[in-house]
Amino acid sequence: MIHPHAGLNPRPDGDSRNVREQGHPQQVKGIAMDIIGVIIAGIIIGLLGKFFAPGDRDNIPLWLTIVCGIGGVLIGYYLAAALGVEATRGIDWIRWIISIIVAAILVMVAASVTGRRGRAV
């Protein structure tokens, strides 16, 4: 005979979900917040990268600027870790500066690759 509560972890609040299911909503919420955070940071870093990139960089569309910003955030984060930049309790200014530099490089590459200089939009 199988015990009626086999595999369940009863909690004081009456939640009788399986142990594997109890932490799942928080993990999904955490991943969703990370993705939203990277997108928002990508928008900001992309625009800053576009601002700081030398030359004519207004010839790339906004969506490509955002993609460059997201790439700058992700690559800059891992590049900072590879350079030995330690995480701090506050704002990691060095990581953000590296991300802006990477985004500026990506914006310059995107502007040279797309080459929309002489075309009408």
RAMOJO-V494135 format. One record per residue. N is the residue number from 1. NEAR is the number of other C-alpha atoms within 12 Angstrom. Layout:
n-><N N>
near-><NEAR NEAR>
This chain:
n-><1 2 3 4 5 6 7 8 9 10 11 12 13 14 15 16 17 18 19 20 21 22 23 24 25 26 27 28 29 30 31 32 33 34 35 36 37 38 39 40 41 42 43 44 45 46 47 48 49 50 51 52 53 54 55 56 57 58 59 60 61 62 63 64 65 66 67 68 69 70 71 72 73 74 75 76 77 78 79 80 81 82 83 84 85 86 87 88 89 90 91 92 93 94 95 96 97 98 99 100 101 102 103 104 105 106 107 108 109 110 111 112 113 114 115 116 117 118 119 120 121>
near-><5 6 7 10 14 13 14 17 19 16 13 7 8 9 14 18 19 16 16 13 16 17 15 14 13 12 14 14 13 14 14 14 15 16 17 15 18 28 25 19 31 38 29 29 41 43 35 33 41 39 23 24 27 19 17 19 32 25 26 29 22 21 18 30 38 31 32 42 42 36 35 41 39 30 29 36 33 21 24 26 19 13 14 12 19 18 17 10 7 9 11 18 18 22 30 32 25 31 39 40 34 35 41 38 32 38 43 31 25 32 27 19 15 20 19 17 17 8 9 7 8>
